[in-house]
Amino acid sequence: MPAPPGTPPTAGDPPARRRRVGLLFGVAVFVLAADIISKAIVVAKMPTHEPIRLLGGFLTITYTRNGGAAFSIGTSMTIVFTLIAAGVIVYILRAARNLRSIAWAITLGLLLGGATGNLVDRIFRAPGPFQGHVVDWIELPHWPVFNLADSAIVCAGVLVVLITMRGIRMDGTRAAEGGDSPEEPSQLPESQRQ
């Protein structure tokens, strides 16, 4: 039976959940597409080109390959990082079933797109399947070279901290002041759900 007119939808409302999941996948597809396209351009143009210095040397476009994790840690453990990325993707896909928070949808979309972007490199790039080296191309002073997927993952990490500090849960509820019980989702109008 439909709710009376003027009644705000609950957090369990299927259309609201579908919109949040759609947002998650929209963000992920955007990040993945930007990452794949930027890496394709760099691989095609930069191997025969000197690094390009921009903004007075603050930003340098260069071309490196990374067999390890962030900051080239664990370069001999590429297969382990491939499995970790696959695990993160599976977790996000499972968590999406309970997703009703806009903030979490954006955060998980950034994480999903970034993890998938680097996983694509690990699966399909040299030296071999599931052992490929990730293409990195953005260099800042005193910082290891990275790519757009790495940037999305870092932004997602920052958002996780901020969202968690605000007490927002994936289901769109908030932790009550001084306790762990969530506010009733049905008491929150959709415009107030995070």
WOJO-V277913 format. One record per residue. N is the residue number from 1. SS is DSSP state (h for helix, s for strand, l for the rest). PSI is psi in whole degrees, 0 to 359 (NA if undefined). Layout:
N,SS,PSI  N,SS,PSI
This chain:
1,l,127  2,l,153  3,l,150  4,l,152  5,l,141  6,l,351  7,l,126  8,l,145  9,l,150  10,l,165  11,l,339  12,l,3  13,l,120  14,h,318  15,h,322  16,h,317  17,h,318  18,h,322  19,h,319  20,h,317  21,h,322  22,h,320  23,h,314  24,h,309  25,h,328  26,h,314  27,h,316  28,h,316  29,h,320  30,h,312  31,h,314  32,h,315  33,h,314  34,h,320  35,h,312  36,h,316  37,h,315  38,h,320  39,h,322  40,h,318  41,h,315  42,h,316  43,h,322  44,h,325  45,h,325  46,h,333  47,h,331  48,h,12  49,l,142  50,l,152  51,l,143  52,s,118  53,s,130  54,s,163  55,h,47  56,h,28  57,h,358  58,l,326  59,s,130  60,s,131  61,s,120  62,s,182  63,s,117  64,s,163  65,s,137  66,s,117  67,l,352  68,l,203  69,l,198  70,h,143  71,h,25  72,h,28  73,l,137  74,l,47  75,l,342  76,l,3  77,l,37  78,h,318  79,h,325  80,h,316  81,h,329  82,h,315  83,h,322  84,h,315  85,h,318  86,h,320  87,h,319  88,h,317  89,h,315  90,h,317  91,h,314  92,h,318  93,h,323  94,h,320  95,h,334  96,h,337  97,h,331  98,h,10  99,l,123  100,l,13  101,l,129  102,h,316  103,h,316  104,h,326  105,h,315  106,h,315  107,h,310  108,h,330  109,h,316  110,h,315  111,h,316  112,h,314  113,h,317  114,h,314  115,h,321  116,h,320  117,h,313  118,h,328  119,h,322  120,h,316  121,h,315  122,h,329  123,h,318  124,h,346  125,l,165  126,l,150  127,l,352  128,l,170  129,l,134  130,l,8  131,l,13  132,l,154  133,l,136  134,s,139  135,s,123  136,s,146  137,s,354  138,s,124  139,s,128  140,s,156  141,l,136  142,l,33  143,l,139  144,l,155  145,l,140  146,s,186  147,l,182  148,h,326  149,h,316  150,h,318  151,h,317  152,h,320  153,h,317  154,h,316  155,h,319  156,h,319  157,h,318  158,h,316  159,h,323  160,h,315  161,h,313  162,h,316  163,h,318  164,h,320  165,h,328  166,l,354  167,l,20  168,s,130  169,l,164  170,l,333  171,l,7  172,l,357  173,l,166  174,s,149  175,s,135  176,l,150  177,l,125  178,l,8  179,l,181  180,l,357  181,l,133  182,s,157  183,l,152  184,l,124  185,h,327  186,h,343  187,h,348  188,l,123  189,l,153  190,h,324  191,h,341  192,h,355  193,l,138  194,l,NA
